[in-house]
């Protein structure tokens, strides 16, 4: 099943095709790519470690350097741009079916590409995945809704006390890993 929400435009897709192998070679997963137009275009790349979903500053810097060098050669945009590499953060986008499995029990907002029961936006607690459908216990409803993954245009986790606490714990862990990486670089 294609991860249809990692990109939105053809330009995003071209950049994803360039960035994904680079990220994979570094043990990273591209979460999402967006090219934002403005006075100067901005290429936003969200990534995380495959192993634990975290991303340290040194990994952001390394991925940024590698992407800059390759994007300069490949030139998928043809205009000057600013590259922003970051972790997904607490209100992380959910861009793959695996994300919906990984974050069962967390509050999320799901936007659809079509109207269902008179609306396109749903909020609730993720309840799992069944085949290519996302299960969500909707706010103020007693039954679990099943939403085809293909209908989802955007989705993200919602900030809750539980998410904040786990985010703080993950940040602490990421800082510890960052210190270990810096120490091992100094000893080389």
Backbone as CSV, one residue per row, in Angstrom:
resi,resn,N_x,N_y,N_z,CA_x,CA_y,CA_z,C_x,C_y,C_z
1,UNK,0.842,-1.173,0.000,0.000,0.000,0.000,0.893,1.245,0.000
2,UNK,0.628,2.141,-0.901,1.421,3.355,-1.046,1.156,4.292,0.129
3,UNK,2.217,4.989,0.571,2.083,5.979,1.632,1.674,7.306,0.991
4,UNK,0.397,7.443,0.695,-0.103,8.541,-0.124,-0.033,9.908,0.533
5,UNK,0.189,9.983,1.818,0.165,11.278,2.475,1.550,11.844,2.764
6,UNK,2.599,11.175,2.363,3.950,11.701,2.586,4.227,12.894,1.685
7,UNK,3.546,12.962,0.541,3.705,14.069,-0.403,2.321,14.522,-0.868
8,UNK,2.269,15.741,-1.431,0.999,16.226,-1.983,1.106,16.594,-3.453
9,UNK,2.247,17.115,-3.860,2.397,17.611,-5.228,3.444,16.782,-5.976
10,UNK,3.521,17.011,-7.280,4.536,16.316,-8.081,5.940,16.731,-7.654
11,UNK,6.103,17.995,-7.293,7.414,18.458,-6.812,7.777,17.745,-5.518
12,UNK,6.803,17.636,-4.594,7.038,16.884,-3.351,7.478,15.459,-3.673
13,UNK,6.803,14.839,-4.641,7.120,13.454,-5.019,8.529,13.342,-5.590
14,UNK,8.944,14.314,-6.413,10.298,14.291,-6.984,11.343,14.394,-5.871
15,UNK,11.077,15.282,-4.915,12.018,15.446,-3.811,12.029,14.195,-2.929
16,UNK,10.864,13.603,-2.696,10.797,12.358,-1.923,11.638,11.272,-2.592
17,UNK,11.543,11.161,-3.906,12.300,10.138,-4.640,13.806,10.341,-4.466
18,UNK,14.226,11.582,-4.306,15.645,11.885,-4.076,16.005,11.657,-2.614
19,UNK,15.161,12.131,-1.708,15.465,12.122,-0.268,15.337,10.746,0.379
20,UNK,14.381,9.956,-0.062,14.107,8.677,0.606,15.314,7.735,0.634
21,UNK,16.017,7.511,-0.481,17.187,6.618,-0.412,18.301,7.173,0.486
22,UNK,18.460,8.481,0.489,19.477,9.098,1.348,19.122,8.853,2.814
23,UNK,17.869,9.117,3.153,17.407,8.918,4.532,17.549,7.447,4.934
24,UNK,17.120,6.545,4.070,17.205,5.107,4.385,18.640,4.685,4.641
25,UNK,19.588,5.224,3.872,21.001,4.865,4.057,21.516,5.341,5.415
26,UNK,20.835,6.299,6.021,21.210,6.828,7.337,20.385,6.197,8.457
27,UNK,19.508,5.220,8.115,18.648,4.583,9.118,17.462,5.453,9.486
28,UNK,17.069,6.342,8.563,15.954,7.262,8.811,14.787,6.962,7.891
29,UNK,13.619,7.396,8.322,12.385,7.276,7.563,11.884,8.684,7.271
30,UNK,11.553,8.960,6.020,10.937,10.246,5.685,9.471,10.168,6.095
31,UNK,9.052,11.083,6.943,7.668,11.130,7.406,6.812,11.924,6.420
32,UNK,7.347,13.087,5.997,6.567,13.927,5.089,7.490,14.929,4.413
33,UNK,7.137,15.286,3.180,7.830,16.343,2.444,6.782,17.301,1.903
34,UNK,7.045,18.605,2.100,6.179,19.645,1.553,7.045,20.772,1.011
35,UNK,6.714,21.234,-0.185,7.351,22.419,-0.743,6.349,23.556,-0.574
36,UNK,6.755,24.569,0.185,5.900,25.731,0.440,6.343,26.879,-0.460
37,UNK,5.396,27.485,-1.152,5.714,28.629,-1.997,5.668,29.895,-1.163
38,UNK,6.389,30.877,-1.608,6.439,32.176,-0.952,7.462,33.010,-1.689
39,UNK,7.977,34.051,-1.021,9.036,34.843,-1.659,10.183,33.939,-2.073
40,UNK,10.521,33.025,-1.186,11.524,32.002,-1.488,10.905,30.670,-1.096
41,UNK,10.994,29.693,-1.960,10.400,28.386,-1.665,11.095,27.742,-0.471
42,UNK,10.312,26.995,0.297,10.838,26.246,1.432,10.524,24.776,1.226
43,UNK,11.549,23.943,1.325,11.375,22.497,1.250,11.426,21.979,2.684
44,UNK,10.288,21.486,3.156,10.197,20.951,4.514,10.298,19.430,4.454
45,UNK,11.280,18.896,5.183,11.485,17.455,5.240,11.386,17.032,6.701
46,UNK,10.417,16.182,6.996,10.293,15.598,8.341,10.814,14.179,8.269
47,UNK,11.677,13.843,9.245,12.263,12.500,9.251,12.370,12.002,10.685
48,UNK,12.566,10.696,10.815,12.742,10.070,12.126,13.593,8.830,11.955
49,UNK,14.237,8.425,13.052,14.994,7.168,13.012,14.008,6.007,12.867
50,UNK,14.376,5.052,12.054,13.552,3.851,11.874,13.452,3.092,13.193
51,UNK,14.540,3.069,13.950,14.606,2.252,15.160,13.684,2.718,16.274
52,UNK,13.542,4.034,16.466,12.773,4.492,17.622,11.899,5.723,17.370
53,UNK,11.852,6.233,16.150,10.999,7.368,15.839,11.529,8.713,16.303
54,UNK,12.765,8.759,16.775,13.355,10.007,17.243,14.276,10.573,16.164
55,UNK,14.737,11.810,16.374,15.695,12.415,15.468,16.454,13.484,16.229
56,UNK,17.770,13.315,16.323,18.612,14.270,17.027,19.082,15.391,16.120
57,UNK,19.643,16.426,16.739,20.115,17.585,15.993,21.222,17.194,15.012
58,UNK,22.152,16.360,15.456,23.257,15.984,14.557,22.728,15.198,13.347
59,UNK,21.683,14.400,13.558,21.087,13.662,12.430,20.375,14.618,11.475
60,UNK,19.701,15.637,12.024,19.074,16.662,11.175,20.132,17.354,10.330
61,UNK,21.237,17.718,10.980,22.316,18.410,10.267,22.902,17.531,9.166
62,UNK,23.160,16.274,9.489,23.751,15.368,8.503,22.799,15.145,7.323
63,UNK,21.522,14.904,7.621,20.543,14.708,6.551,20.429,15.980,5.715
64,UNK,20.440,17.131,6.362,20.359,18.409,5.657,21.546,18.584,4.706
65,UNK,22.757,18.290,5.178,23.947,18.406,4.320,23.853,17.463,3.116
66,UNK,23.468,16.207,3.380,23.374,15.227,2.293,22.302,15.631,1.277
67,UNK,21.153,16.073,1.776,20.067,16.476,0.877,20.439,17.716,0.081
68,UNK,21.071,18.691,0.735,21.464,19.918,0.046,22.384,19.596,-1.125
69,UNK,23.388,18.771,-0.878,24.333,18.416,-1.939,23.615,17.735,-3.111
70,UNK,22.739,16.798,-2.802,22.052,16.048,-3.861,21.007,16.905,-4.568
71,UNK,20.253,17.706,-3.816,19.245,18.563,-4.434,19.882,19.624,-5.324
72,UNK,21.065,20.098,-4.947,21.770,21.068,-5.786,22.136,20.457,-7.137
73,UNK,22.509,19.184,-7.134,22.873,18.498,-8.378,21.625,18.134,-9.176
74,UNK,20.646,17.519,-8.511,19.428,17.050,-9.186,18.524,18.197,-9.629
75,UNK,18.508,19.292,-8.874,17.745,20.509,-9.171,16.259,20.252,-9.484
76,UNK,15.518,19.629,-8.544,14.106,19.323,-8.816,13.178,20.537,-8.761
77,UNK,13.657,21.666,-8.264,12.786,22.826,-8.084,13.080,23.933,-9.096
78,UNK,14.312,24.083,-9.530,14.744,25.081,-10.510,14.680,26.513,-9.974
79,UNK,14.461,26.723,-8.727,14.438,28.037,-8.093,15.222,27.942,-6.798
80,UNK,15.712,29.081,-6.297,16.353,29.043,-4.970,15.330,28.580,-3.920
81,UNK,15.810,27.861,-2.918,14.913,27.385,-1.867,15.651,27.286,-0.547
82,UNK,14.871,27.237,0.514,15.391,27.017,1.857,15.015,25.589,2.233
83,UNK,15.979,24.825,2.733,15.719,23.456,3.166,15.559,23.430,4.679
84,UNK,14.443,22.884,5.147,14.190,22.713,6.578,14.053,21.221,6.863
85,UNK,14.940,20.696,7.691,14.880,19.288,8.087,14.548,19.253,9.572
86,UNK,13.519,18.485,9.933,13.110,18.422,11.336,12.521,17.062,11.666
87,UNK,12.325,16.854,12.973,11.583,15.681,13.422,10.099,16.010,13.280
88,UNK,9.228,15.022,13.332,7.800,15.288,13.180,7.173,16.049,14.353
89,UNK,7.778,16.004,15.524,7.232,16.715,16.676,6.048,15.989,17.298
90,UNK,5.466,16.611,18.327,4.366,15.979,19.063,3.103,15.830,18.225
91,UNK,2.735,16.876,17.492,1.531,16.801,16.662,1.896,16.228,15.298
92,UNK,2.622,15.131,15.345,3.170,14.519,14.142,2.084,14.160,13.139
93,UNK,2.389,14.341,11.871,1.445,13.875,10.861,1.463,12.351,10.812
94,UNK,0.324,11.786,10.543,0.197,10.341,10.351,0.079,10.137,8.844
95,UNK,1.136,9.619,8.241,1.199,9.594,6.779,1.218,8.199,6.169
96,UNK,1.277,7.186,7.010,1.284,5.816,6.484,0.350,4.955,7.328
97,UNK,-0.062,3.848,6.774,-0.925,2.925,7.514,-0.211,2.448,8.783
98,UNK,1.118,2.309,8.707,1.907,1.893,9.869,1.801,2.914,11.005
99,UNK,1.747,4.208,10.671,1.595,5.243,11.703,0.318,5.013,12.510
100,UNK,-0.751,4.650,11.831,-2.029,4.434,12.527,-1.954,3.208,13.430
101,UNK,-1.135,2.231,13.081,-0.909,1.072,13.949,-0.024,1.451,15.128
102,UNK,1.029,2.224,14.851,1.991,2.599,15.895,1.382,3.484,16.979
103,UNK,0.376,4.257,16.642,-0.167,5.238,17.590,-1.573,4.890,18.076
104,UNK,-1.893,3.602,18.124,-3.158,3.156,18.704,-3.226,3.660,20.145
105,UNK,-4.390,4.196,20.527,-4.571,4.703,21.889,-4.322,6.197,22.014
106,UNK,-3.868,6.832,20.935,-3.607,8.270,20.943,-4.745,9.015,20.246
107,UNK,-4.972,10.248,20.687,-5.978,11.105,20.059,-5.444,11.610,18.726
108,UNK,-6.321,11.656,17.726,-5.913,12.086,16.388,-7.052,12.833,15.703
109,UNK,-6.649,13.620,14.714,-7.613,14.272,13.820,-7.383,13.691,12.440
110,UNK,-8.459,13.311,11.788,-8.382,12.745,10.449,-9.246,13.592,9.524
111,UNK,-8.628,14.105,8.445,-9.341,14.857,7.419,-9.489,13.963,6.195
112,UNK,-10.685,13.956,5.625,-10.952,13.106,4.463,-10.965,13.920,3.176
113,UNK,-10.850,13.234,2.069,-10.925,13.887,0.764,-12.355,13.921,0.233
114,UNK,-13.310,13.508,1.053,-14.730,13.470,0.660,-15.608,13.628,1.899
115,UNK,-16.854,13.944,1.673,-17.813,14.073,2.775,-18.309,12.686,3.185
116,UNK,-18.376,12.457,4.490,-18.936,11.229,5.051,-19.823,11.668,6.216
117,UNK,-21.077,11.282,6.153,-22.046,11.673,7.176,-22.039,13.184,7.399
118,UNK,-21.913,13.940,6.297,-22.005,15.387,6.344,-20.763,16.122,6.811
119,UNK,-19.657,15.422,6.919,-18.428,16.114,7.341,-17.193,15.442,6.749
120,UNK,-16.081,16.208,6.808,-14.806,15.708,6.292,-13.769,15.526,7.397
121,UNK,-14.009,16.072,8.585,-13.029,16.022,9.677,-13.581,15.192,10.824
122,UNK,-12.722,14.299,11.341,-13.099,13.424,12.444,-12.016,13.475,13.513
123,UNK,-12.438,13.441,14.775,-11.512,13.426,15.912,-11.867,12.265,16.809
124,UNK,-10.844,11.663,17.391,-11.083,10.565,18.316,-9.786,9.880,18.675
125,UNK,-9.912,8.688,19.244,-8.752,7.908,19.672,-8.541,6.770,18.675
126,UNK,-7.320,6.660,18.175,-7.008,5.610,17.208,-7.192,4.241,17.850
127,UNK,-7.904,3.361,17.129,-8.257,2.057,17.692,-7.652,0.894,16.917
128,UNK,-6.848,1.183,15.892,-6.194,0.099,15.175,-6.368,0.203,13.678
129,UNK,-5.926,-0.845,13.010,-6.002,-0.937,11.555,-6.545,-2.312,11.228
130,UNK,-7.464,-2.350,10.288,-8.004,-3.622,9.818,-7.913,-3.620,8.299
131,UNK,-6.974,-4.376,7.778,-6.735,-4.357,6.332,-6.226,-2.989,5.921
132,UNK,-6.961,-2.333,5.018,-6.580,-0.984,4.589,-7.497,0.070,5.198
133,UNK,-8.119,-0.279,6.321,-9.007,0.654,7.019,-8.418,1.063,8.362
134,UNK,-8.620,2.325,8.708,-8.192,2.864,9.998,-9.401,2.872,10.928
135,UNK,-9.236,2.316,12.123,-10.301,2.313,13.124,-10.053,3.458,14.091
136,UNK,-11.132,4.195,14.406,-11.025,5.316,15.324,-12.286,5.389,16.177
137,UNK,-12.075,5.525,17.495,-13.190,5.725,18.416,-13.475,7.224,18.434
138,UNK,-14.511,7.622,17.704,-14.805,9.042,17.536,-15.299,9.675,18.829
139,UNK,-14.914,10.945,19.022,-15.404,11.703,20.171,-16.931,11.718,20.137
140,UNK,-17.550,11.522,21.271,-19.007,11.599,21.434,-19.790,10.560,20.644
141,UNK,-19.152,9.453,20.265,-19.874,8.365,19.601,-19.494,7.059,20.282
142,UNK,-20.431,6.139,20.346,-20.189,4.896,21.083,-19.546,3.799,20.234
143,UNK,-19.674,3.896,18.912,-19.128,2.843,18.058,-17.825,3.278,17.411
144,UNK,-16.990,2.303,17.106,-15.731,2.561,16.412,-16.024,2.753,14.927
145,UNK,-15.486,3.830,14.364,-15.652,4.095,12.933,-14.492,3.460,12.185
146,UNK,-14.773,3.009,10.981,-13.748,2.427,10.135,-13.636,3.296,8.886
147,UNK,-12.433,3.853,8.672,-12.219,4.790,7.571,-11.200,4.197,6.605
148,UNK,-11.558,4.087,5.324,-10.574,3.595,4.349,-9.367,4.537,4.305
149,UNK,-8.171,3.982,4.385,-6.946,4.770,4.376,-6.883,5.669,3.144
150,UNK,-7.344,5.176,2.001,-7.290,5.947,0.745,-8.122,7.216,0.810
151,UNK,-9.102,7.294,1.696,-9.955,8.480,1.814,-9.298,9.585,2.641
152,UNK,-8.241,9.267,3.362,-7.622,10.226,4.276,-6.705,11.160,3.493
153,UNK,-6.977,12.473,3.619,-6.124,13.455,2.943,-5.025,13.959,3.872
154,UNK,-5.328,14.089,5.154,-4.346,14.491,6.159,-4.784,13.954,7.504
155,UNK,-3.796,13.714,8.353,-4.093,13.269,9.707,-2.913,13.603,10.594
156,UNK,-3.208,13.865,11.854,-2.129,14.139,12.801,-2.564,13.776,14.204
157,UNK,-1.562,13.550,15.059,-1.847,13.331,16.472,-2.272,14.655,17.089
158,UNK,-3.078,14.567,18.120,-3.511,15.750,18.855,-2.788,15.801,20.193
159,UNK,-2.480,16.997,20.631,-1.766,17.185,21.893,-2.662,16.781,23.064
160,UNK,-2.150,15.886,23.891,-2.812,15.471,25.128,-1.741,15.426,26.210
161,UNK,-2.149,15.350,27.458,-1.179,15.232,28.550,-0.291,14.002,28.358
162,UNK,-0.900,12.892,27.943,-0.148,11.653,27.710,0.919,11.866,26.641
163,UNK,0.554,12.539,25.554,1.485,12.775,24.457,2.608,13.714,24.897
164,UNK,2.283,14.737,25.671,3.299,15.667,26.169,4.304,14.931,27.048
165,UNK,3.816,14.100,27.969,4.694,13.346,28.872,5.606,12.423,28.067
166,UNK,5.041,11.700,27.122,5.845,10.792,26.314,6.815,11.559,25.421
167,UNK,6.409,12.743,24.964,7.294,13.588,24.169,8.490,14.060,24.977
168,UNK,8.243,14.429,26.228,9.339,14.849,27.112,10.294,13.689,27.368
169,UNK,9.738,12.512,27.594,10.574,11.325,27.800,11.403,11.027,26.547
170,UNK,10.776,11.144,25.373,11.478,10.880,24.115,12.568,11.928,23.877
171,UNK,12.287,13.193,24.227,13.295,14.248,24.064,14.499,13.965,24.958
172,UNK,14.238,13.538,26.184,15.326,13.197,27.098,16.165,12.060,26.507
173,UNK,15.497,11.036,25.998,16.197,9.909,25.383,17.000,10.364,24.164
174,UNK,16.402,11.216,23.331,17.099,11.722,22.143,18.338,12.510,22.542
175,UNK,18.245,13.305,23.610,19.400,14.065,24.087,20.511,13.137,24.567
176,UNK,20.132,12.066,25.260,21.123,11.092,25.721,21.817,10.416,24.539
177,UNK,21.045,10.041,23.538,21.611,9.399,22.342,22.525,10.387,21.616
178,UNK,22.099,11.644,21.537,22.907,12.700,20.904,24.255,12.848,21.618
179,UNK,24.240,12.844,22.947,25.479,12.939,23.721,26.392,11.748,23.423
180,UNK,25.804,10.558,23.338,26.599,9.362,23.045,27.217,9.451,21.649
181,UNK,26.444,9.967,20.671,26.967,10.121,19.316,28.120,11.116,19.295
182,UNK,27.965,12.220,20.014,29.026,13.233,20.063,30.288,12.668,20.726
183,UNK,30.089,11.896,21.801,31.229,11.299,22.497,31.968,10.313,21.596
184,UNK,31.205,9.497,20.867,31.849,8.506,19.989,32.561,9.186,18.819
185,UNK,32.058,10.337,18.332,32.737,11.074,17.264,34.056,11.650,17.754
186,UNK,34.082,12.127,18.994,35.300,12.719,19.555,36.377,11.654,19.741
187,UNK,35.969,10.438,20.042,36.953,9.367,20.302,37.480,8.738,19.018
188,UNK,36.878,9.067,17.880,37.319,8.478,16.591,38.549,9.148,16.067
